[in-house]
């Protein structure tokens, strides 16, 4: 099984990293780490963010880390939707400790999968890294996929169908109006550290 290097990906102090990034402590932060494009689609995410801001819920930012064919497209679309102050592209973070710190500074990890069924049996590494840092997740994936099933089984976040902007808006609005609902999900995420420990599973396979 896949997993995370839990000795590196772990919950770190949130305040210090937010200060480093210049983000207020009361801001709601979505984080995305990984490939931008191909398997992951950001158009419905940006459209949902525009709608959230239109409703006056503007204490929200999306941090994107990684590279891929859609980086310029995402940045351009964010400008077109007047989301420059909301969407922050941090580039490729190669230092694992820094990546873990930025993930820990977030409130929710985002996984916006495309609807292609060929990917339904795969669990992305970013899921394990988010959870290891205590991040609940918002997953946009086919409801019967391994990814959506995992999130529901362990109660570590929210699921929406791919491209379902309206569902994402509802989830974000719900969280922004009551951030306390993330407490139990965060606790559940941290409770999975042994289950998602890559070294633990590798040693079991070796023996």
Buried (B, 14 or more C-beta within 10 A) or exposed (E): EEBBBBEEBBBBEBEEBBEEBEBEEEBBBBBBBBBBBEBBBBBBBBBBBBBBBEEEBBEBBBBBBBBBEBBEBBBEBBEEBEBEEBBBBBEEBEEEEBBBBBBBBBBBBBBBBBBEEEBBEBBBBBBBBBBBBBBBBBBBBBEEBBBBBBBBEBEBBBBBBBBBBBBBBBBBBEBBEEEEEBEEBBEBBBBBBEEBBBEBBEEEEEE
